[in-house]
Amino acid sequence: PTNPATRDVTLQPGQNLPNVDFGVQPAQGTIGDTVFNDPNNNGVQDPGESGVPGATVILVSPGPDGLYNTPDDVTRTTTTDNNGNYRFNVPAGPYRVILSAPGGTVPTTHAIRDV
């Protein structure tokens, strides 16, 4: 939690308080960065190399069986913003990040990465 989860209660002798519940959810992390023009083919966004808007980035979780390319995989898709940035907010775990290169382009770094 972002704040301490605290409830003040007063218990009387012989009393039972079965309703002091707390809800939690998995902590979220982020996966993301930039899809950019890379004319020198070095795989690093150098000064002057602009981001690519509208590129499709796919995030795949292997699902409960822990194996990719099986029916329980969970897939999310996003599109880069005007600066070529993308981000997925996800819980901890293994993921595969895939770039679907925009028309007329080819990736200069691995278009699929396991993270």
C-alpha positions in Angstrom: 0.0 0.0 0.0 1.0 3.6 -0.5 -0.2 4.5 3.0 0.0 2.4 6.1 -3.0 0.1 6.4 -4.3 0.9 9.9 -7.6 0.4 11.6 -8.2 1.4 15.2 -10.4 -1.1 17.1 -11.4 -1.5 20.7 -12.0 -5.0 21.9 -14.2 -5.6 24.9 -13.7 -8.6 27.2 -15.2 -11.7 25.5 -15.9 -9.8 22.3 -15.0 -11.2 18.8 -14.2 -8.7 16.0 -14.3 -10.9 12.8 -14.6 -7.9 10.4 -11.2 -6.2 10.7 -10.4 -6.9 7.0 -7.8 -5.4 4.7 -7.8 -5.5 0.9 -4.6 -5.6 -1.1 -3.6 -5.9 -4.7 -0.3 -6.9 -6.3 2.2 -4.1 -6.6 2.5 -2.7 -10.1 5.7 -2.1 -12.0 6.3 -0.7 -15.5 7.8 -2.0 -18.7 8.4 0.5 -21.5 10.7 3.0 -23.1 10.9 4.4 -26.7 10.6 3.2 -30.2 12.9 5.5 -32.2 14.4 6.2 -35.6 17.9 4.7 -35.7 19.6 5.7 -38.9 23.1 4.7 -37.7 21.8 1.2 -36.7 23.5 1.2 -33.3 20.4 0.3 -31.2 20.9 3.4 -29.0 18.7 6.5 -29.2 21.3 9.2 -30.0 20.7 13.0 -29.9 18.5 13.9 -32.9 17.0 10.5 -33.3 13.3 11.1 -32.9 10.7 8.8 -31.4 8.3 7.0 -33.7 4.7 7.7 -33.0 2.0 5.1 -33.7 4.2 2.0 -33.4 2.5 -1.1 -32.0 4.2 -2.7 -29.0 2.9 -6.1 -27.7 3.4 -7.5 -24.2 2.9 -11.2 -23.6 2.7 -12.9 -20.2 3.2 -16.7 -20.3 0.1 -17.3 -18.1 -0.2 -19.8 -15.2 1.7 -22.6 -17.0 4.8 -20.3 -17.4 5.2 -21.2 -21.1 5.0 -18.9 -24.0 2.9 -19.7 -27.1 0.3 -21.7 -25.2 -3.5 -21.0 -24.8 -3.2 -19.4 -21.4 -0.9 -16.6 -22.6 -2.1 -13.1 -21.8 -1.5 -10.4 -24.4 -1.7 -6.6 -24.1 -1.1 -4.1 -26.9 -0.3 -0.4 -26.8 0.7 2.2 -29.3 3.6 4.7 -28.9 2.7 8.3 -28.2 3.8 11.4 -30.2 7.3 11.0 -28.8 7.6 7.3 -29.5 7.1 6.4 -25.8 5.2 3.4 -24.5 4.5 1.9 -21.1 2.7 -1.1 -19.6 1.8 -1.1 -15.9 1.9 -4.7 -14.8 2.5 -6.9 -11.7 5.9 -8.6 -11.2 6.5 -11.6 -13.4 8.0 -12.7 -16.7 7.0 -11.0 -20.0 7.9 -10.9 -23.6 7.9 -7.5 -25.4 7.4 -7.5 -29.1 7.7 -4.6 -31.6 5.4 -4.7 -34.6 7.6 -2.4 -36.7 5.6 0.3 -38.5 5.2 0.0 -42.3 8.3 0.8 -44.3 10.7 0.1 -41.3 12.7 -2.7 -40.0 13.9 -3.0 -36.4 17.6 -2.3 -35.7 17.6 -4.1 -32.4 15.9 -7.3 -31.3 12.2 -6.9 -32.0 11.4 -9.5 -29.3 12.8 -9.4 -25.8 12.0 -11.5 -22.8 12.1 -9.5 -19.6 
